[in-house]
């Protein structure tokens, strides 16, 4: 993937990554967004898939480097 090929992350995925980057736990993110923990984990996995990384931390770093969160 080159610099011009930025995958689309939906607003829900970006919100989950942003909150996790701020140090929120899965449980806290779920409460804050009024969704289940399973939904938070699914959104984080989806973001990882979209950007081609294996972990949420890598997805957060990817998004921060691109100034998306």
N, CA, C and O atoms as a GROMACS GRO file, in nm:
protein
  276
    1UNK      N    1   0.085  -0.117   0.000
    1UNK     CA    2   0.000   0.000   0.000
    1UNK      C    3   0.089   0.123   0.000
    1UNK      O    4   0.178   0.135   0.084
    2UNK      N    5   0.066   0.215  -0.092
    2UNK     CA    6   0.147   0.337  -0.093
    2UNK      C    7   0.075   0.450  -0.021
    2UNK      O    8  -0.038   0.432   0.023
    3UNK      N    9   0.140   0.564  -0.008
    3UNK     CA   10   0.087   0.674   0.072
    3UNK      C   11  -0.046   0.728   0.021
    3UNK      O   12  -0.124   0.783   0.099
    4UNK      N   13  -0.074   0.713  -0.108
    4UNK     CA   14  -0.199   0.764  -0.161
    4UNK      C   15  -0.314   0.666  -0.145
    4UNK      O   16  -0.430   0.704  -0.163
    5UNK      N   17  -0.285   0.542  -0.110
    5UNK     CA   18  -0.389   0.440  -0.093
    5UNK      C   19  -0.431   0.433   0.053
    5UNK      O   20  -0.391   0.343   0.126
    6UNK      N   21  -0.514   0.529   0.095
    6UNK     CA   22  -0.562   0.529   0.232
    6UNK      C   23  -0.695   0.456   0.237
    6UNK      O   24  -0.792   0.500   0.176
    7UNK      N   25  -0.700   0.344   0.310
    7UNK     CA   26  -0.825   0.269   0.318
    7UNK      C   27  -0.932   0.351   0.390
    7UNK      O   28  -0.902   0.440   0.469
    8UNK      N   29  -1.055   0.319   0.362
    8UNK     CA   30  -1.166   0.385   0.429
    8UNK      C   31  -1.190   0.320   0.564
    8UNK      O   32  -1.210   0.199   0.574
    9UNK      N   33  -1.189   0.401   0.668
    9UNK     CA   34  -1.231   0.357   0.800
    9UNK      C   35  -1.360   0.433   0.828
    9UNK      O   36  -1.366   0.555   0.811
   10UNK      N   37  -1.462   0.361   0.872
   10UNK     CA   38  -1.587   0.430   0.898
   10UNK      C   39  -1.579   0.507   1.030
   10UNK      O   40  -1.490   0.480   1.111
   11UNK      N   41  -1.669   0.600   1.053
   11UNK     CA   42  -1.664   0.682   1.174
   11UNK      C   43  -1.667   0.600   1.304
   11UNK      O   44  -1.603   0.637   1.402
   12UNK      N   45  -1.740   0.489   1.304
   12UNK     CA   46  -1.745   0.405   1.425
   12UNK      C   47  -1.609   0.343   1.454
   12UNK      O   48  -1.567   0.337   1.570
   13UNK      N   49  -1.541   0.296   1.352
   13UNK     CA   50  -1.407   0.237   1.370
   13UNK      C   51  -1.310   0.344   1.420
   13UNK      O   52  -1.231   0.318   1.511
   14UNK      N   53  -1.315   0.462   1.361
   14UNK     CA   54  -1.226   0.570   1.403
   14UNK      C   55  -1.254   0.612   1.548
   14UNK      O   56  -1.161   0.640   1.624
   15UNK      N   57  -1.380   0.616   1.586
   15UNK     CA   58  -1.415   0.652   1.723
   15UNK      C   59  -1.358   0.550   1.821
   15UNK      O   60  -1.302   0.588   1.923
   16UNK      N   61  -1.374   0.423   1.791
   16UNK     CA   62  -1.320   0.318   1.879
   16UNK      C   63  -1.168   0.332   1.889
   16UNK      O   64  -1.113   0.325   1.999
   17UNK      N   65  -1.100   0.351   1.778
   17UNK     CA   66  -0.955   0.366   1.782
   17UNK      C   67  -0.914   0.489   1.861
   17UNK      O   68  -0.818   0.485   1.938
   18UNK      N   69  -0.987   0.600   1.843
   18UNK     CA   70  -0.953   0.723   1.915
   18UNK      C   71  -0.968   0.704   2.066
   18UNK      O   72  -0.880   0.742   2.143
   19UNK      N   73  -1.080   0.646   2.107
   19UNK     CA   74  -1.102   0.625   2.250
   19UNK      C   75  -0.999   0.530   2.309
   19UNK      O   76  -0.952   0.551   2.421
   20UNK      N   77  -0.965   0.426   2.235
   20UNK     CA   78  -0.863   0.334   2.284
   20UNK      C   79  -0.726   0.402   2.290
   20UNK      O   80  -0.647   0.376   2.380
   21UNK      N   81  -0.699   0.488   2.194
   21UNK     CA   82  -0.572   0.563   2.195
   21UNK      C   83  -0.565   0.655   2.316
   21UNK      O   84  -0.456   0.685   2.366
   22UNK      N   85  -0.680   0.700   2.364
   22UNK     CA   86  -0.685   0.785   2.483
   22UNK      C   87  -0.674   0.703   2.612
   22UNK      O   88  -0.676   0.759   2.721
   23UNK      N   89  -0.664   0.571   2.598
   23UNK     CA   90  -0.643   0.486   2.713
   23UNK      C   91  -0.767   0.417   2.766
   23UNK      O   92  -0.762   0.350   2.869
   24UNK      N   93  -0.879   0.432   2.696
   24UNK     CA   94  -1.003   0.368   2.740
   24UNK      C   95  -0.995   0.217   2.715
   24UNK      O   96  -0.939   0.172   2.616
   25UNK      N   97  -1.052   0.141   2.806
   25UNK     CA   98  -1.060  -0.004   2.789
   25UNK      C   99  -1.178  -0.037   2.698
   25UNK      O  100  -1.262   0.048   2.670
   26UNK      N  101  -1.183  -0.161   2.654
   26UNK     CA  102  -1.296  -0.207   2.573
   26UNK      C  103  -1.426  -0.186   2.650
   26UNK      O  104  -1.525  -0.139   2.594
   27UNK      N  105  -1.424  -0.219   2.776
   27UNK     CA  106  -1.543  -0.204   2.859
   27UNK      C  107  -1.586  -0.059   2.869
   27UNK      O  108  -1.705  -0.028   2.858
   28UNK      N  109  -1.491   0.032   2.889
   28UNK     CA  110  -1.522   0.174   2.901
   28UNK      C  111  -1.573   0.231   2.769
   28UNK      O  112  -1.666   0.312   2.767
   29UNK      N  113  -1.512   0.189   2.659
   29UNK     CA  114  -1.557   0.234   2.527
   29UNK      C  115  -1.701   0.188   2.503
   29UNK      O  116  -1.784   0.265   2.454
   30UNK      N  117  -1.730   0.065   2.537
   30UNK     CA  118  -1.865   0.011   2.519
   30UNK      C  119  -1.967   0.093   2.598
   30UNK      O  120  -2.073   0.129   2.546
   31UNK      N  121  -1.935   0.122   2.723
   31UNK     CA  122  -2.026   0.202   2.806
   31UNK      C  123  -2.045   0.342   2.746
   31UNK      O  124  -2.157   0.392   2.735
   32UNK      N  125  -1.935   0.401   2.707
   32UNK     CA  126  -1.940   0.539   2.654
   32UNK      C  127  -2.022   0.547   2.526
   32UNK      O  128  -2.098   0.642   2.506
   33UNK      N  129  -2.008   0.447   2.440
   33UNK     CA  130  -2.080   0.448   2.312
   33UNK      C  131  -2.216   0.380   2.320
   33UNK      O  132  -2.291   0.379   2.222
   34UNK      N  133  -2.247   0.324   2.435
   34UNK     CA  134  -2.372   0.251   2.457
   34UNK      C  135  -2.389   0.137   2.356
   34UNK      O  136  -2.493   0.121   2.293
   35UNK      N  137  -2.282   0.059   2.346
   35UNK     CA  138  -2.281  -0.061   2.261
   35UNK      C  139  -2.221  -0.174   2.344
   35UNK      O  140  -2.170  -0.152   2.454
   36UNK      N  141  -2.227  -0.295   2.291
   36UNK     CA  142  -2.170  -0.408   2.364
   36UNK      C  143  -2.017  -0.411   2.348
   36UNK      O  144  -1.961  -0.353   2.255
   37UNK      N  145  -1.953  -0.481   2.441
   37UNK     CA  146  -1.809  -0.501   2.429
   37UNK      C  147  -1.776  -0.576   2.301
   37UNK      O  148  -1.675  -0.551   2.236
   38UNK      N  149  -1.863  -0.669   2.265
   38UNK     CA  150  -1.844  -0.744   2.141
   38UNK      C  151  -1.841  -0.650   2.020
   38UNK      O  152  -1.761  -0.668   1.928
   39UNK      N  153  -1.929  -0.551   2.020
   39UNK     CA  154  -1.933  -0.454   1.910
   39UNK      C  155  -1.803  -0.373   1.905
   39UNK      O  156  -1.750  -0.348   1.797
   40UNK      N  157  -1.753  -0.333   2.021
   40UNK     CA  158  -1.627  -0.258   2.025
   40UNK      C  159  -1.514  -0.343   1.967
   40UNK      O  160  -1.435  -0.295   1.886
   41UNK      N  161  -1.507  -0.468   2.009
   41UNK     CA  162  -1.402  -0.557   1.959
   41UNK      C  163  -1.415  -0.579   1.808
   41UNK      O  164  -1.316  -0.584   1.736
   42UNK      N  165  -1.540  -0.593   1.761
   42UNK     CA  166  -1.564  -0.613   1.618
   42UNK      C  167  -1.519  -0.491   1.539
   42UNK      O  168  -1.457  -0.504   1.433
   43UNK      N  169  -1.550  -0.372   1.589
   43UNK     CA  170  -1.509  -0.250   1.520
   43UNK      C  171  -1.356  -0.236   1.517
   43UNK      O  172  -1.299  -0.192   1.417
   44UNK      N  173  -1.291  -0.273   1.626
   44UNK     CA  174  -1.145  -0.268   1.630
   44UNK      C  175  -1.085  -0.368   1.531
   44UNK      O  176  -0.990  -0.335   1.459
   45UNK      N  177  -1.141  -0.490   1.527
   45UNK     CA  178  -1.092  -0.592   1.431
   45UNK      C  179  -1.114  -0.546   1.288
   45UNK      O  180  -1.028  -0.565   1.201
   46UNK      N  181  -1.228  -0.485   1.263
   46UNK     CA  182  -1.260  -0.436   1.130
   46UNK      C  183  -1.161  -0.328   1.087
   46UNK      O  184  -1.117  -0.326   0.972
   47UNK      N  185  -1.126  -0.240   1.178
   47UNK     CA  186  -1.027  -0.136   1.149
   47UNK      C  187  -0.892  -0.199   1.118
   47UNK      O  188  -0.823  -0.158   1.025
   48UNK      N  189  -0.854  -0.300   1.195
   48UNK     CA  190  -0.728  -0.370   1.171
   48UNK      C  191  -0.726  -0.431   1.031
   48UNK      O  192  -0.628  -0.417   0.958
   49UNK      N  193  -0.834  -0.496   0.995
   49UNK     CA  194  -0.844  -0.557   0.862
   49UNK      C  195  -0.833  -0.452   0.752
   49UNK      O  196  -0.764  -0.471   0.652
   50UNK      N  197  -0.903  -0.342   0.772
   50UNK     CA  198  -0.907  -0.237   0.670
   50UNK      C  199  -0.769  -0.180   0.640
   50UNK      O  200  -0.737  -0.147   0.526
   51UNK      N  201  -0.687  -0.168   0.745
   51UNK     CA  202  -0.555  -0.108   0.724
   51UNK      C  203  -0.443  -0.210   0.713
   51UNK      O  204  -0.327  -0.174   0.693
   52UNK      N  205  -0.478  -0.338   0.726
   52UNK     CA  206  -0.380  -0.443   0.702
   52UNK      C  207  -0.282  -0.466   0.814
   52UNK      O  208  -0.164  -0.492   0.790
   53UNK      N  209  -0.330  -0.457   0.939
   53UNK     CA  210  -0.244  -0.483   1.055
   53UNK      C  211  -0.306  -0.592   1.140
   53UNK      O  212  -0.421  -0.631   1.119
   54UNK      N  213  -0.229  -0.641   1.237
   54UNK     CA  214  -0.274  -0.753   1.319
   54UNK      C  215  -0.332  -0.714   1.454
   54UNK      O  216  -0.410  -0.789   1.512
   55UNK      N  217  -0.294  -0.597   1.507
   55UNK     CA  218  -0.338  -0.561   1.641
   55UNK      C  219  -0.402  -0.422   1.643
   55UNK      O  220  -0.380  -0.340   1.554
   56UNK      N  221  -0.481  -0.400   1.746
   56UNK     CA  222  -0.544  -0.269   1.764
   56UNK      C  223  -0.438  -0.161   1.784
   56UNK      O  224  -0.453  -0.049   1.733
   57UNK      N  225  -0.333  -0.192   1.856
   57UNK     CA  226  -0.226  -0.094   1.877
   57UNK      C  227  -0.167  -0.050   1.743
   57UNK      O  228  -0.143   0.068   1.720
   58UNK      N  229  -0.144  -0.147   1.655
   58UNK     CA  230  -0.092  -0.112   1.522
   58UNK      C  231  -0.191  -0.026   1.444
   58UNK      O  232  -0.150   0.066   1.373
   59UNK      N  233  -0.319  -0.055   1.457
   59UNK     CA  234  -0.421   0.025   1.388
   59UNK      C  235  -0.425   0.168   1.444
   59UNK      O  236  -0.440   0.264   1.369
   60UNK      N  237  -0.410   0.180   1.575
   60UNK     CA  238  -0.406   0.312   1.637
   60UNK      C  239  -0.285   0.390   1.586
   60UNK      O  240  -0.298   0.507   1.548
   61UNK      N  241  -0.169   0.327   1.585
   61UNK     CA  242  -0.048   0.393   1.535
   61UNK      C  243  -0.067   0.435   1.389
   61UNK      O  244  -0.030   0.546   1.351
   62UNK      N  245  -0.124   0.346   1.309
   62UNK     CA  246  -0.150   0.376   1.168
   62UNK      C  247  -0.237   0.502   1.156
   62UNK      O  248  -0.206   0.592   1.077
   63UNK      N  249  -0.345   0.508   1.234
   63UNK     CA  250  -0.438   0.621   1.227
   63UNK      C  251  -0.374   0.750   1.278
   63UNK      O  252  -0.397   0.857   1.222
   64UNK      N  253  -0.296   0.740   1.384
   64UNK     CA  254  -0.230   0.859   1.439
   64UNK      C  255  -0.129   0.915   1.340
   64UNK      O  256  -0.121   1.036   1.321
   65UNK      N  257  -0.053   0.827   1.277
   65UNK     CA  258   0.047   0.874   1.179
   65UNK      C  259  -0.017   0.945   1.061
   65UNK      O  260   0.046   1.030   0.998
   66UNK      N  261  -0.140   0.909   1.031
   66UNK     CA  262  -0.211   0.972   0.919
   66UNK      C  263  -0.302   1.086   0.966
   66UNK      O  264  -0.380   1.142   0.889
   67UNK      N  265  -0.291   1.117   1.095
   67UNK     CA  266  -0.368   1.226   1.157
   67UNK      C  267  -0.519   1.208   1.141
   67UNK      O  268  -0.593   1.304   1.121
   68UNK      N  269  -0.563   1.082   1.149
   68UNK     CA  270  -0.705   1.052   1.141
   68UNK      C  271  -0.771   1.056   1.279
   68UNK      O  272  -0.891   1.078   1.292
   69UNK      N  273  -0.689   1.034   1.381
   69UNK     CA  274  -0.740   1.042   1.519
   69UNK      C  275  -0.647   1.126   1.602
   69UNK      O  276  -0.671   1.146   1.721
   0.00000   0.00000   0.00000
